[in-house]
C-alpha cells in the first residue's frame, strides 16, 4: 500500500475521532493490523476496505485514490470545500517546518515532520501521535488512551467509569493494576514471578557491598556485584514468562561487560578481552531474530 493511502486512512480515522484501538474493535481486527495499515506495512483486505468506506461515509474510490465521483451535488460539495478552505488557516509546508491547520469543523491540527509528531485538538478530544517512537495518546469523552507500537510496548486505557485496561485486561482501579503489574506495566503470569520481581534485590546488593568492603576491604572487587542486578531481574522474567531468548539477551551483555572489566582492571589485559564487547550486539540481534521467528511460528 502506498504512503498516500496510508495517510488517508490516518486522516479519516482521526476525523472520525477514533483511536486505533477503537477502530480495530469496530472492524473486528487487532490494533496492530490498523497500525500496519497506517504505516503502509500492509493493506486492508476487500471486506475491511468496504467496512472502512461505510464507516467514514465515503466511496471506495475516495478512500483508495482520494478522488470523489462527480454527481448532482457536485456544486454543493465544491461550495462546502470552498467554505471550509476559507475557514481554515494553513501554513505552507516548507521543508521541515510544522504544518498548522485551524478550522471550525476539524479543530486544530499540527504536524511536525522533523520530529514525526502530530497533534489534533477537536470536538472529540485531544489526539497526539509520534510515528518515530510509535506512541499514541488520546484524551476524550471515553477516557485516556495511551498506546505504544513497539514490540514490547503496552496499550493503556483509562475508561470513563474509572476502570483501567492494560493490554486488553481490565482492572477495577490503578491500585489493582499496580498490584498485578510491575512499574513498567508488565503483566505477571505467576505469583512466584511477581514475588521475585518485587523483592528489593538492589538493596540487598548494596548491603552486601558494604559488608564485603568493611569486613574484607574489597571495595573495588565488590563493585562487580552491581552486575548481578540485571541478571536477577532477567531470571525473574524468565521464571514468569519462560522466554529463554529474553533471558539470554539480558544476561549476556551484563556478563560480557563484567568479564571485560575484570580482565582490564584486575588483570590488566584489555586486549584482546575487548573482543567480547563486539559480540554483545550480535547476540542481541540473534535473540531478537529468534523472538521474531517464534512469533511467526505461533501465528502460523
N, C-alpha and C positions, 0 to 999 in steps of 0.2 A: 504494500500500500504506500502511495506517495505521501510526502510530508504535508502537502496542501490539504488532502482529505483528512489526515490525522488532526490537523489544526482545526478543520471544520467540525470534527467530532468534539473536540475540546470546547470550541466556542458554543456549539449547540447545547452541550451539557450544562455549561455554566450559565447560559442564558435561561435555561430551564430551572436553574437554582438547585441542581442535583450534584451531590458528591459522587465520586467513582463508586463508592460502596452502595449508595442509594440506587444508582443506575443499574449496577450489577444485580441488585435484588429484584428490580423490576423486570429485567431481561432473563433472570434465572441463570446467570453466568457468574464466574468468580470475579472479584475485584481485580485480580492480576490480569485477567483477559481484557477488561476495559482499559487497564493501564497500558497493555501492549498495543491495543488499537491506537491509543492516543500518542504513543511513542513511535508509531509506524513500524513496529516489530512484527505485527500480524494484522490480518484483515478480518472483519466480521463476516460470517457466512451469510448466505442469502436471507435466511429466516431472521437473523439478527438485524440485517440492513433494513428489511421491511418493518420490523418492530421499532427500530430507531426512527425511521421516517415517520411512522404513525405517531410515535411518542412526541416528536418535535413538531408535528404538523406541517411537514414539508414533503415534496416529492422525492423519489429516489434519485432523479437527475440532479436535483438541487443538492442533495446530500452527497452524491458521488462526485459531481463535477462543479458544484457551486453555481449552476445555471437554473434559472426559473423559466418555465414554459410560458409563452405569451397566451393570454386569454382575454375575455371580455373585460376583466377588471384590471387589465394592464395599466391603464391610465391612473387608476386609483392607487395601485401598488407603486407606480413611479412617483405619484404625489406624496405617498406616505414616506417613501425613501428620501424624497427631497426635503420633506418637513423634518425627518429625523436628522438629516445631514445638517440642516440649519440649526437644530437644537444641540448639535454636537460640536464640541471644541476639540479639534485634532491637532496634535503637534506632529509635524512630519518626522518620519523616522530617518534620521541622518546618522549613518554609521552605527555606533553602539549607544546612542543617546536614548533615554527612556521614551516610550511612546505612551501618551496620555490621551484618553478618550473620556469625555464627560457628556452625558445626555440624561434627560429626564426618564427615558424609557429604560436604558441599560444601567444607569448609575455611573459610578466612577471606575474606570478600568485603566490600570497602569502596567506596562510591560517593560522590564529592564533586560534586554537581550544580553548585555555584558555579564550580568550576574545570573541570568537564567531564571529570574524571578517574575512572578505575575501576581497582581493584587486586583481583586474585584470587589467593590462595595456596591451592593444593590438592595432592592426591596426584600430579597430573600436572605440577606445576611452578608457576611464577610468571607471571602474565599481567597486563600493565599497558597501559591504553589511555588516550588523550587525544583525545576526539572533536573538540574545538575545534581542536586543532593537527593532527588527522589522523595521530596517531602510535600505533604499537602495538609492544610488546616482549613476547616470550615466551621464558622460560628453562625448559627441561625436559630430559627424557632425550635428546631428539633434537638438542639443541644450543641455540644462542641465535639467535632470530629477531627482527630489527628491521625494522619496516615503516613507511613514511611514505606518506600518502594524497594528498599534494599533487600538482599537475600535474607538477612537476619532481622529485618525491620518488623514493626508491630503496628497493628491497627487499633487505635484507642478512640472510643466514642463515649462522651458523657451525655446520657439521654435526658430528655426533659423531665422524666419522673424521678431523677436523682440516681438512677442505676448507672453502672459503668460497664461498657462492653469492650473487652480487650481480646483481639484476635478471635472474634466470634463468640467468646464466652462472656456471659453477663453476670456481674456481681451486684449485690444489693447496695454496696457503698464502696468508697475508696478504701476504707479500713479493711473490708473483707478482701478486696483485691490485693492490698498490701500484705495481708496475712498469707496469701497463697502465691504471691509473686515476689521476686526479688526486686531491687531498686532499678533494674534495667527493664522490668516488665516481662521477664522470662517466667513462663508457667512451669511450676514444679509438678512432676508427674508422680513422685513418691515422697512419703514422709521422711525417709532417710535422706533424700536429696535436699529437701527443704531444711532439715536439721543441720546437715553438713554445711550448706552454704550460709546459714545464719550463725554458725559458730564463730566467735571472734578470733579467728586464727591469726590475723596480723598482730593483735595484742599479745598473743602467746609468743609469737616470733620476737617481738620487741622485748618481752620479759626474758626469753631465753638468751637474747643477745647481751642484755645487761648482766645476767648471771654468769655467762661464759667470760665476759670481759672483766668483771670484778673478781671472780674466783680464779680464772686461769690466765687472765691478761690477753686473751685472744681477740682484741678489738678489731684488728684488721681481717683476720680469717672469719670472724663472726659475721661480717657483713654479707658473706655468701648465703646466710640464712634467708636473706630477702628474696632470693630466687625460689624459695620453697612456697611463697605466697601464690604466684600464678599457677604453680603446679598443683597446689592444694585445691584451688577452685576449679581447675580443669578436671581433676579427678572427681570432684563433686558433680560437675556437669555430666561426666561420663556415667556416674552411678545413677543419675536421674534420667538421662536420655539415651544412654547406651550408644553414643556416637563416637566410634573409635577415631575417625578422621579429625574430629574436633579436638579430641584428647591429644593426638599426636601433634596437630597444628599449634597447640598451646604449650605443650611440654617441651617440644624440640627446641624452639627458639630460646627459652629460658635456660635449658640445659647447655645449649651450644655457647651462649654468651657467658655463662658461669664458667664453663671449661676454658674458654679463651682467656678470660680474666685471670683464672688461676695459673694458666701457662705463662701469661705475660707478667703479672705482678708478683707471683710467688716463685716461679721457676726461671723467669727472665727469658722466656722463649716465645716472643710474639710471632716469630717466623719459624716454621710455616703454620703455626697454630691459627693464624688469621683466615686460613682457607675454610675453616669450619663456618665462619660468618657468611661466606658466599653461598653455602648450601641452605641457609635459612629461607630465602625467597623461593628456592627451588622446591623445598619440601612443602612450603606454604601453597605454592601453585599446584603441586601434585595432590595435596589434600583437598584443595578447592575443586579440582577436576574430579576426584573420587566422589565428593558430595554431589556434584552435578550429575555424574553417571548414575549414582544411586537414586536421585530424584527421578531421572528419566526412566529408570528401571521400575520404580514404584508406580509411575503414571502409565506405563505401558500395559 
